[in-house]
Amino acid sequence: MIDRYKVEEIRNIFSDESKFNKFLKVELSVLHGYVKEGIVPLKDYQAILNKAYIDIKKIEKLEKATHHDVIAFTRSITEMLGDEGKWFHYGLTSTDVVDTSWSLMIKEANIYLLSLLNNLKDVLINKANKYKYTKIIGRTHGMHAEITSFGLKYLNYLDELNRDILRFEREKETLEVAKLSGAVGNYVNIPLSVALTVSNELELPLAVVSTQVLSRNRHAGYIMSLSLIASLLDKMAVEFRNLSRTEINEVSEAFDTGQKGSSTMPHKKNPIGFENISGCSRIIESYVSVALSNNPLYHERDISHSSSERIMIPDAIELLCYMLKRITNLINNLVVDEEKMIKNIHSTFDVVFSSSVLHALIYKGMLRDKAYDLVQKLSFEAMDKRISLKELLRDKEILTEEELEKAFDMNHYLSSVDEIYKKAGL
C-alpha cells in the first residue's frame, strides 16, 4: 500500500520482520510438540530456543540465492545452530509454516480492524439518536419523494454495519486456523498430535481437512466480507456527496482553515473525503475477483495464489482500516444544515405531500383512481404555476381546513420512527 494510505498498526503486522518472526513462532511450537511426543530431545529444543533469532538481512541474502523465502528463512536459522539444527523444520512443508503464519498475522490485524468497525458503529448510533426527529426530504430515483427522518439514514447504515460485522466475525474465524498437515495434507510426516499441540499453543483451531494449502475459499470469504464493508462505506459516501451538491446543500464536509477546494476556483468546497472513500472502495472490491480465482489450484495445490495474496491481503486490510478511520472522522464532523432540509422540503411547492392528500381523499370517500388523477393533476399544476399544492386544494374546497392541515403535517411522516428505532435496538 502506498504511504498516502498508510496505517502503521497494520503495516507493522505484515512487515517482513513480523512475518519471519511468525514463521519462527510456528517452528518453535512444532518443536515443542515433538518434545512432548518424545521425538525431539528437550536439550535440543532448548538449544534452538536459546540460539534462534530473525536476521532479516541474512534471509534476504539467502533468498537471492535460493529463490525461496521459506528455505532462506530455515537456512538463516540452521546456520546459527549446531547438531540440534537437524530438527528445525522437521516434518514440515513450507505452507505449513506460511499458511499458519498468515493466520496469525491476519488474526492480529483483525483485532485492530474490529476496533475501527466498533468506532464507526458508535458514531452511527450517536448520529442516529441525534437526528432521530430531524426532517429531511426522502428521495427515490434521485427525485423528491416523501418526508423522512435524517436519523433513519444513520440507522439504516448502522443496521447494515451490524450485518457486515457479523459476517466479518464469521469469516475471520473461518480463516484464523492452523494448517500443519504436511505436503499433501495426510499428516504422514508430522503427527496429528503435534499439530494439535501447535493449535493449542497458537490459539488457532486446526483445519479439519487441508491439502498442502488451506482451501482458498476461506480467504475468498474473508475478502468478500471486507469488500462488503467497503461497499457500505461507499454507500454512505455517495449519499453524503449527493447531499453536499450545491443545489441540495443539506450537509457538507468539515473544511479546515487553510484548506483549498480547487486550484482554479477559490469558491469551491468539494467533498473530497467522501470521494476518496468511493475511489478506495473500488480497489478492495476488485480483490474479490482475485480471491475467487485463487481457490481453484492445480490438483488443489500450487503457488499461483501466493503472489497475489502477498499484495491483496495486507493491502485490503490496510486500505479498509484507512477508510474506516477517515469516514468515521468525516461523519463525526459532518456539517448538517437542518434549515436547508426544511427549505428543500417546501422547494417543490409542497407536492411531496401528495400521497398524504391522496389518502385523505380516499378516506373521505373518493374512489382511488379518481383521487389519484386529481392529485396528480393538481401537483403538476402547482409545479407549473409555482403555487403551493395546499393553496390549490384550498381553492378547490375538496378538503376542510382541518383535513388540509392534517394532510400537510410534517410530523405525520415521523409517526413510526420510535417503533423503527425500537426494532433496531435503539
N, C-alpha and C positions, 0 to 999 in steps of 0.2 A: 504494500500500500504506500502511495506517495505521502510525503511528510505533511502535506496540506491537511490530510485526514487522519493524522497520526493519533492514536490513543495509546499512551505509553504503557498503561497497565497490560493491554493485550499484546503489544509489540514485545514486551519483555517475556511474556509467557511463551511466545512462539519463536524466540531468538534461537540461534544455533546453540548457544551455551545452555539454554534451558532444555532444548531438545536432547542434547547429548547427556545432560545430567539425568533426564528422564530415562534414557537408554541405560545408563549405569544403575539407576534405581531398580529397573526391571531385572537387569542381570544379577544384581546382588540379592534380590528377593528370590530369584530362581535358585541361586546357590544355597541360600538358606533352606529352601525346600529340599534340596538334595542332602543337606546336612541332616535334616530331620528324618530323611529316609535311610540314612546311614551310607549313602553313596559317596559323598564328598567329606573328607576328614575335617573336623572342626578347626584344626590348626591351619589348614589350607584356606578355609573360608575366612578366618580371622586375618590371615596374612593379606589376602586380596582386599579385605575391608579396610585394612590399615594403609595399603600402598596405592590403591586405585584412585585416580582423580582425573578430571577432564582437562586436557590440554588442547585447546581449540586450534592453535597454530600447527601442532603436530598432526592433528586429524586432517586439517586442510592440506598439508603437505602429502600425507599418505593417500588422500583421496585423489590427488592429481595423478598419482602413480597407479592406483588400483581401480579408479573409476567406479568406486562402490563405497558409499558413505558408511555403511554398517561395518564392512571389513576394515575400513580406515579407522573406525572407532574401536573395534575389538583389538586391532594390532597396536593402536596407541596405548591401550591398557596392558596388553600382554608384554609389551616391551618394558613396562615398569615392574613386571613380576618375575619371579623365579620359576621353579618347577611347578608351583601351585597354579601357574597361569594356564596349565593344560585344562583346568576345569572351567575356565571362563568361556562363556557362550556354549557350554556343553549341552548337547541335545537340542539346541535351538536352531531355528531358521530365522533369517533376517526379519521377516514380517511378524514373527512372534514379538520381537522387540519393538519394531516400528509401529504396528497397529496398537499395541498396548500403550506405547508412549503417546501416540496420538490421543488415545482415550484420556490419558492423564492430563495432557495439556488442554484438551477441549473441556474437560470437567472443570479445570481451574478457571478457564475463561468463562464458562457458563455461570459460575458464581457471580462474577462481575456483571455479566450481561443481564442476569436476572435482577440484580440490584438496580440497574438502569431502567428495566421494564417496570419495576415497582415504583421508582421515582416518577416515571411518566404517569403511572396509574394514580398516584397520589395527586398529581396536578390536575388530571382529568376529573377526579372526584371533587376537588376543590372548585373547579370551574363549573362543573355541572350543578353543584349546590348554589354557587354564587349567582348564576344566571337562570335559575330554575323558572322564574316568573318573568324573565326578560322577553318581551315580544319582538319577533322578527318575521319578516315575510318568508314563508317556505317557497321553494322553487322546484318545479318539475319541468324537465326538458329545457332547463335554463330560463324558464318564464315564471312570472309571479303566479303562485297557486293559492295557498291559504296561509293564514297567520299560524305561527307555531312558537315554541319556546326555544330561545337560543341555547338554553341549558340542555335541551334534548339532543343537540348536536354532540355535545361532550358526552352525554350519557350513551349515545349510540357508539361513539368511539371507544368508550370505556367497556361497553359490552363486548365489542369486537376484540379489544385488547385482552380481556379476560379469557376469551376463547383461544386467542393466539398464545397466551401464557400457558394455558393447559396443554395445548398442542406441543409447544416448545418443551415443556417439562416431560411430556411423554416421549418425545423424540430424543431428547438428550439422554434419558435413561436407557433408551434402546442403543444409543451409540457409546455410552460410557461403560464399556465392557472390556475384559481382558481376553486376549487371544494367545494361547500357548499350546497349540495342538500339533506343531511341527510342520514339515514340508508339504504334506498333503492333507493334514487335518485328522490323522488317525492315531496320534499320540504314540507312535512307535518308538520314538527316541526320547520322549520326555514323559514320565509317568503322570497320569491324571492327578495323582495325589500331590505332586509337586506343583502342578498348575493351580490346584485348589489352595495351596499354601500362599502362592503369589496373589491369587484373587483376594484372599482374606487380608493379607498384609497391605495391599494397594487399595483396598476397599473398592474394588471393581468386580462386579459379578462376572463369572466365567461364561463366555459364549457357549450356548448349548451345542451348536454344531458350527464348524467352520472348515474351509479348505485351507490352503496356505495363507489365505487372507480372510478377514471378516467380510461377509457379504456386504456389498456396497449399497444395498437398498437401505441400510442403516444410515449411511452418510447422505443419501438422496433424501430420505425423510427429514433428516435434520436440516439440510439446506433448504428444503421446501418450507419448513417451519420458520426459518429466518426470512425467506422471501415473502411469506405472508405477513410477517411483522412489517417488513419494508413496504409492502403494498398498503398496509394501514397508514403508515406514516405519510406515504404519497397521497392517500385519500384525504387525510387531514390537510396536507399542504396545498393540494389542488383547491379544496374548498376555501381555505383562508386566502389563497391567491385571488380567487374569484371575488370574494367579499371585499378585497382590497382595491378592486378596479375603480377607477375614477368615477364612473357612473353610479357605482354602488357605495363604496367608501364607508362600509359599516365597521370594518376592522382595519388595522394596519400594524405592520411590524414596528417594534420599538426602534427608533432612529437615534443612534449615538451622536453626541456632539462631535462635529468634525467629519461625520460620515458623508460620503458622496453617493448620489444615485446614478449619475450619468456623467460621462466625460465631456459631453457637449450640451446637455440640457440641465442647467443648475436647479431647476424646479423639481426634478424627479426624486421620488422616494419609492424605490422599487422593492417588491417582496423577494429580495434575493435569497434570504434564508430558506424560505419555503421552496423557491425554485431549485435551490441546491439539494434539498431533500428529494424532490421529484427526480432530479437527474441521478442522484446516487442510488435511488431505489432500482433504477433500471439495470445497474451493474449487478446488484445482488440477485435480482430476478433472473438475469441471464445465466447465472450459475446453476439454475435448476436443470437446464438442458445438459450442462457439463456433468452434473452429478448423476443424472439418469443414464447418460452414456457410459459412465464408469461402472455400472452394475454388470453388464454382460462382458465377461473376460474369457479369453481362450481357456477352455477346459476349467472354467471357474477361477483361473489364476494366471495373470500375467502382471506386468507393471505399467500398463498403459494408463491406469488410473493415477499412478503415483505423481507424475509430473504436474498434472492439472491440480491435484489436491494440495501440493506444496504452495500453489498460488491461491486456490479457491478457499480453502478452509480458513487460513489466517486472515485473508482479505475480507471475506464475507463477514466474519465475526468482528474484525476491527472496524470495518466501514459501518456496520449496523450499530455498533457502540457509539461511533462518532455521530451518526444520525440521531440516535436516541438522546444523546446529551444535547445536541443542538436543538431538536424540535421541542424537547422539554423546556428549554430556556425560552424558545420563541413563543410557545403557548403560554407559559407562565407570565411573560411580559407583554403579551398581546394587548394592543390599544383597542378598546371597544367603544364605539360611538353609539350609545343607546338612543340618543335623539335622532340620529340619522336613520336608525332602524325604524322608528315610528314614522318619520317623514317618508321613507320609502314605501311603507305600508299604504300610505294615502296617495302616493305619487301616481297611481293608475286610476284615480278618481273613484276609489272605493269599490271597484268592480271585483276585488278579491273577496268581497262579502257575498258574491253571487250565489254560492251553494247554500249559505245560511238563509238568504231570501227565498231561494227555491224551496227549501224545506218548510219555511213559514207559509208559503202559498199552498203547498200540498196539505199541510196541517190544517189550513183554513178551509180546504175542500176542493181546491182546483186540481184537475187532472194533471198528472205528472208531465206528460208531453206538452200540454198547453202551457203549463207553468214554466217548463224549461225553455220553450221557444220565446216566451215573453221576456224572461230574464236575460236570455242571450241577446235579444233584440235591443233591450234597454242598456245592457252592458256595452254593446258595440256603439250605441248612440252616445253613451257617456264618454267613451274614449274619443269618438269623432268630434263631439262638440266640446270636449274638455269640461264636462259638467259632472258633478258627483252623482253616482248611481242613486244614492239616497234621495237627492233632490228630485230626480226624475220620477222615482217611485212615489215621493210625497205628492207631486203634481198629479199623478195618476189616481191617487186616493184608493189604491188597492189594499193597502195595509193601514191600520190605525197608527197613530203616533207611537203608542206603546209597543206595538208589534214591530215598527221600524227600529225603534231604539234597541229592542231585544235582538233583532236580526243583525244589527251593526255593532253589537257589543263585542269588543276585542277579547274581553275576559272569558267569553264563552269558549274560545279556541284553546284555552289552557285548563279547561274544567276537568280533564282526566290526567293532568300532569302528575298530581300526587300519587295516583294509582300506578302510573307507569314507573315512577321512581321507586315506589314500594316493591314492585315486581323485580326491579333491577337491584334491589338490596340497599337502596339509599333512602 
